[in-house]
Amino acid sequence: MTQFSSISPIPGFRDWLTGEINIQKWQFERGAVSDHSKRDHAPQKVPSQKP
């Protein structure tokens, strides 16, 4: 899956995917910071999107 972006069938898909990844990272970092004071040993798990 290393070359998927160069053969992307959907125009703008790479930009969308990059944006989604950035949003996920931002939310994770923001959540990790805001949860830091009330978090116990285990980091919170994000529900997987697998069916």
Biopython code that builds the backbone (N, CA, C, O; Angstrom):
import numpy as np
from Bio.PDB.StructureBuilder import StructureBuilder

atoms = [
    (1, "MET", "N", (0.822, -1.201, 0.000)),
    (1, "MET", "CA", (0.000, 0.000, 0.000)),
    (1, "MET", "C", (0.861, 1.259, 0.000)),
    (1, "MET", "O", (0.388, 2.343, 0.342)),
    (2, "THR", "N", (2.110, 1.114, -0.380)),
    (2, "THR", "CA", (3.015, 2.256, -0.295)),
    (2, "THR", "C", (2.769, 3.259, -1.405)),
    (2, "THR", "O", (3.011, 4.452, -1.220)),
    (3, "GLN", "N", (2.289, 2.799, -2.564)),
    (3, "GLN", "CA", (2.146, 3.684, -3.718)),
    (3, "GLN", "C", (0.686, 4.040, -3.992)),
    (3, "GLN", "O", (0.355, 4.491, -5.088)),
    (4, "PHE", "N", (-0.191, 3.840, -3.004)),
    (4, "PHE", "CA", (-1.616, 4.022, -3.280)),
    (4, "PHE", "C", (-1.951, 5.457, -3.668)),
    (4, "PHE", "O", (-2.862, 5.680, -4.465)),
    (5, "SER", "N", (-1.229, 6.437, -3.116)),
    (5, "SER", "CA", (-1.603, 7.829, -3.365)),
    (5, "SER", "C", (-1.363, 8.229, -4.817)),
    (5, "SER", "O", (-2.054, 9.099, -5.345)),
    (6, "SER", "N", (-0.384, 7.596, -5.465)),
    (6, "SER", "CA", (-0.069, 7.980, -6.843)),
    (6, "SER", "C", (-1.076, 7.405, -7.834)),
    (6, "SER", "O", (-1.183, 7.885, -8.962)),
    (7, "ILE", "N", (-1.817, 6.372, -7.414)),
    (7, "ILE", "CA", (-2.808, 5.774, -8.310)),
    (7, "ILE", "C", (-4.212, 5.942, -7.734)),
    (7, "ILE", "O", (-5.116, 5.164, -8.041)),
    (8, "SER", "N", (-4.382, 6.953, -6.908)),
    (8, "SER", "CA", (-5.669, 7.176, -6.263)),
    (8, "SER", "C", (-6.756, 7.416, -7.303)),
    (8, "SER", "O", (-6.603, 8.297, -8.148)),
    (9, "PRO", "N", (-7.857, 6.652, -7.265)),
    (9, "PRO", "CA", (-8.925, 6.787, -8.255)),
    (9, "PRO", "C", (-9.800, 8.013, -8.014)),
    (9, "PRO", "O", (-10.538, 8.430, -8.906)),
    (10, "ILE", "N", (-9.725, 8.591, -6.822)),
    (10, "ILE", "CA", (-10.600, 9.710, -6.480)),
    (10, "ILE", "C", (-9.783, 10.994, -6.430)),
    (10, "ILE", "O", (-8.828, 11.081, -5.657)),
    (11, "PRO", "N", (-10.140, 12.002, -7.244)),
    (11, "PRO", "CA", (-9.431, 13.279, -7.180)),
    (11, "PRO", "C", (-9.548, 13.891, -5.787)),
    (11, "PRO", "O", (-10.644, 13.979, -5.232)),
    (12, "GLY", "N", (-8.428, 14.309, -5.230)),
    (12, "GLY", "CA", (-8.454, 14.929, -3.917)),
    (12, "GLY", "C", (-8.432, 13.937, -2.774)),
    (12, "GLY", "O", (-8.454, 14.337, -1.610)),
    (13, "PHE", "N", (-8.389, 12.642, -3.086)),
    (13, "PHE", "CA", (-8.423, 11.641, -2.021)),
    (13, "PHE", "C", (-7.208, 11.758, -1.121)),
    (13, "PHE", "O", (-7.311, 11.633, 0.100)),
    (14, "ARG", "N", (-6.060, 11.997, -1.730)),
    (14, "ARG", "CA", (-4.840, 12.099, -0.931)),
    (14, "ARG", "C", (-4.913, 13.295, 0.023)),
    (14, "ARG", "O", (-4.513, 13.207, 1.184)),
    (15, "ASP", "N", (-5.430, 14.408, -0.489)),
    (15, "ASP", "CA", (-5.569, 15.585, 0.368)),
    (15, "ASP", "C", (-6.551, 15.311, 1.500)),
    (15, "ASP", "O", (-6.318, 15.702, 2.644)),
    (16, "TRP", "N", (-7.655, 14.635, 1.172)),
    (16, "TRP", "CA", (-8.650, 14.297, 2.197)),
    (16, "TRP", "C", (-8.037, 13.386, 3.245)),
    (16, "TRP", "O", (-8.217, 13.595, 4.445)),
    (17, "LEU", "N", (-7.309, 12.369, 2.783)),
    (17, "LEU", "CA", (-6.720, 11.415, 3.712)),
    (17, "LEU", "C", (-5.713, 12.108, 4.617)),
    (17, "LEU", "O", (-5.675, 11.861, 5.822)),
    (18, "THR", "N", (-4.900, 12.975, 4.031)),
    (18, "THR", "CA", (-3.929, 13.718, 4.836)),
    (18, "THR", "C", (-4.643, 14.571, 5.879)),
    (18, "THR", "O", (-4.215, 14.645, 7.031)),
    (19, "GLY", "N", (-5.726, 15.210, 5.470)),
    (19, "GLY", "CA", (-6.496, 16.022, 6.404)),
    (19, "GLY", "C", (-7.086, 15.177, 7.518)),
    (19, "GLY", "O", (-7.049, 15.576, 8.682)),
    (20, "GLU", "N", (-7.628, 14.017, 7.181)),
    (20, "GLU", "CA", (-8.200, 13.126, 8.182)),
    (20, "GLU", "C", (-7.137, 12.690, 9.184)),
    (20, "GLU", "O", (-7.381, 12.675, 10.390)),
    (21, "ILE", "N", (-5.952, 12.334, 8.677)),
    (21, "ILE", "CA", (-4.867, 11.899, 9.559)),
    (21, "ILE", "C", (-4.467, 13.042, 10.489)),
    (21, "ILE", "O", (-4.246, 12.831, 11.681)),
    (22, "ASN", "N", (-4.375, 14.246, 9.942)),
    (22, "ASN", "CA", (-4.004, 15.394, 10.766)),
    (22, "ASN", "C", (-5.047, 15.652, 11.845)),
    (22, "ASN", "O", (-4.700, 15.982, 12.979)),
    (23, "ILE", "N", (-6.324, 15.503, 11.496)),
    (23, "ILE", "CA", (-7.393, 15.697, 12.473)),
    (23, "ILE", "C", (-7.297, 14.641, 13.566)),
    (23, "ILE", "O", (-7.424, 14.957, 14.749)),
    (24, "GLN", "N", (-7.075, 13.398, 13.181)),
    (24, "GLN", "CA", (-6.951, 12.329, 14.165)),
    (24, "GLN", "C", (-5.789, 12.606, 15.112)),
    (24, "GLN", "O", (-5.920, 12.467, 16.328)),
    (25, "LYS", "N", (-4.641, 13.002, 14.538)),
    (25, "LYS", "CA", (-3.474, 13.309, 15.366)),
    (25, "LYS", "C", (-3.771, 14.460, 16.312)),
    (25, "LYS", "O", (-3.422, 14.411, 17.492)),
    (26, "TRP", "N", (-4.419, 15.501, 15.786)),
    (26, "TRP", "CA", (-4.717, 16.672, 16.608)),
    (26, "TRP", "C", (-5.670, 16.292, 17.740)),
    (26, "TRP", "O", (-5.468, 16.695, 18.885)),
    (27, "GLN", "N", (-6.703, 15.521, 17.422)),
    (27, "GLN", "CA", (-7.661, 15.114, 18.446)),
    (27, "GLN", "C", (-6.989, 14.228, 19.485)),
    (27, "GLN", "O", (-7.260, 14.355, 20.679)),
    (28, "PHE", "N", (-6.113, 13.329, 19.036)),
    (28, "PHE", "CA", (-5.429, 12.438, 19.968)),
    (28, "PHE", "C", (-4.535, 13.240, 20.907)),
    (28, "PHE", "O", (-4.553, 13.036, 22.121)),
    (29, "GLU", "N", (-3.749, 14.157, 20.331)),
    (29, "GLU", "CA", (-2.841, 14.958, 21.153)),
    (29, "GLU", "C", (-3.628, 15.843, 22.115)),
    (29, "GLU", "O", (-3.272, 15.978, 23.285)),
    (30, "ARG", "N", (-4.689, 16.437, 21.611)),
    (30, "ARG", "CA", (-5.524, 17.299, 22.440)),
    (30, "ARG", "C", (-6.186, 16.482, 23.547)),
    (30, "ARG", "O", (-6.243, 16.908, 24.701)),
    (31, "GLY", "N", (-6.688, 15.295, 23.176)),
    (31, "GLY", "CA", (-7.318, 14.432, 24.174)),
    (31, "GLY", "C", (-6.313, 13.938, 25.198)),
    (31, "GLY", "O", (-6.624, 13.848, 26.385)),
    (32, "ALA", "N", (-5.106, 13.618, 24.741)),
    (32, "ALA", "CA", (-4.081, 13.117, 25.653)),
    (32, "ALA", "C", (-3.703, 14.203, 26.656)),
    (32, "ALA", "O", (-3.475, 13.920, 27.833)),
    (33, "VAL", "N", (-3.639, 15.439, 26.183)),
    (33, "VAL", "CA", (-3.283, 16.539, 27.080)),
    (33, "VAL", "C", (-4.410, 16.812, 28.068)),
    (33, "VAL", "O", (-4.160, 16.973, 29.263)),
    (34, "SER", "N", (-5.649, 16.866, 27.581)),
    (34, "SER", "CA", (-6.767, 17.214, 28.458)),
    (34, "SER", "C", (-7.085, 16.074, 29.424)),
    (34, "SER", "O", (-7.587, 16.315, 30.521)),
    (35, "ASP", "N", (-6.798, 14.838, 29.025)),
    (35, "ASP", "CA", (-7.071, 13.690, 29.891)),
    (35, "ASP", "C", (-5.953, 13.438, 30.891)),
    (35, "ASP", "O", (-6.103, 12.608, 31.787)),
    (36, "HIS", "N", (-4.851, 14.134, 30.753)),
    (36, "HIS", "CA", (-3.648, 13.774, 31.509)),
    (36, "HIS", "C", (-3.899, 13.792, 33.014)),
    (36, "HIS", "O", (-3.405, 12.924, 33.733)),
    (37, "SER", "N", (-4.651, 14.758, 33.491)),
    (37, "SER", "CA", (-4.828, 14.910, 34.932)),
    (37, "SER", "C", (-5.768, 13.856, 35.513)),
    (37, "SER", "O", (-5.629, 13.483, 36.678)),
    (38, "LYS", "N", (-6.720, 13.373, 34.718)),
    (38, "LYS", "CA", (-7.719, 12.436, 35.244)),
    (38, "LYS", "C", (-7.565, 11.028, 34.680)),
    (38, "LYS", "O", (-8.439, 10.179, 34.858)),
    (39, "ARG", "N", (-6.438, 10.787, 33.995)),
    (39, "ARG", "CA", (-6.254, 9.493, 33.336)),
    (39, "ARG", "C", (-5.624, 8.498, 34.304)),
    (39, "ARG", "O", (-4.769, 8.863, 35.112)),
    (40, "ASP", "N", (-6.049, 7.246, 34.219)),
    (40, "ASP", "CA", (-5.408, 6.200, 35.017)),
    (40, "ASP", "C", (-4.366, 5.490, 34.159)),
    (40, "ASP", "O", (-3.916, 6.045, 33.157)),
    (41, "HIS", "N", (-3.975, 4.275, 34.531)),
    (41, "HIS", "CA", (-2.840, 3.607, 33.890)),
    (41, "HIS", "C", (-3.032, 3.431, 32.390)),
    (41, "HIS", "O", (-2.135, 3.738, 31.605)),
    (42, "ALA", "N", (-4.194, 2.941, 31.997)),
    (42, "ALA", "CA", (-4.395, 2.601, 30.588)),
    (42, "ALA", "C", (-4.810, 3.831, 29.793)),
    (42, "ALA", "O", (-5.703, 4.570, 30.205)),
    (43, "PRO", "N", (-4.158, 4.048, 28.651)),
    (43, "PRO", "CA", (-4.610, 5.119, 27.760)),
    (43, "PRO", "C", (-5.976, 4.764, 27.184)),
    (43, "PRO", "O", (-6.293, 3.589, 27.001)),
    (44, "GLN", "N", (-6.778, 5.779, 26.901)),
    (44, "GLN", "CA", (-8.108, 5.501, 26.370)),
    (44, "GLN", "C", (-8.009, 4.928, 24.967)),
    (44, "GLN", "O", (-7.229, 5.393, 24.136)),
    (45, "LYS", "N", (-8.817, 3.908, 24.725)),
    (45, "LYS", "CA", (-8.843, 3.287, 23.397)),
    (45, "LYS", "C", (-9.892, 3.973, 22.539)),
    (45, "LYS", "O", (-11.004, 4.256, 22.986)),
    (46, "VAL", "N", (-9.510, 4.232, 21.300)),
    (46, "VAL", "CA", (-10.476, 4.774, 20.350)),
    (46, "VAL", "C", (-11.210, 3.594, 19.721)),
    (46, "VAL", "O", (-10.569, 2.647, 19.265)),
    (47, "PRO", "N", (-12.538, 3.631, 19.689)),
    (47, "PRO", "CA", (-13.278, 2.510, 19.076)),
    (47, "PRO", "C", (-12.844, 2.298, 17.632)),
    (47, "PRO", "O", (-12.768, 3.247, 16.852)),
    (48, "SER", "N", (-12.565, 1.062, 17.288)),
    (48, "SER", "CA", (-12.112, 0.786, 15.923)),
    (48, "SER", "C", (-13.280, 0.884, 14.960)),
    (48, "SER", "O", (-14.437, 0.705, 15.341)),
    (49, "GLN", "N", (-12.958, 1.172, 13.700)),
    (49, "GLN", "CA", (-14.002, 1.325, 12.684)),
    (49, "GLN", "C", (-14.252, 0.022, 11.932)),
    (49, "GLN", "O", (-14.996, 0.004, 10.952)),
    (50, "LYS", "N", (-13.633, -1.068, 12.387)),
    (50, "LYS", "CA", (-13.843, -2.342, 11.690)),
    (50, "LYS", "C", (-15.278, -2.818, 11.887)),
    (50, "LYS", "O", (-15.819, -2.707, 12.987)),
    (51, "PRO", "N", (-15.890, -3.339, 10.850)),
    (51, "PRO", "CA", (-17.263, -3.857, 10.959)),
    (51, "PRO", "C", (-17.317, -5.090, 11.840)),
    (51, "PRO", "O", (-18.390, -5.658, 12.043)),
]
sb = StructureBuilder()
sb.init_structure("model")
sb.init_model(0)
sb.init_chain("A")
sb.init_seg("    ")
for serial, (resi, resn, name, xyz) in enumerate(atoms, 1):
    if name == "N":
        sb.init_residue(resn, " ", resi, " ")
    sb.init_atom(name, np.array(xyz, "f"), 0.0, 1.0, " ", f" {name:<3s}", serial, name[0])
structure = sb.get_structure()
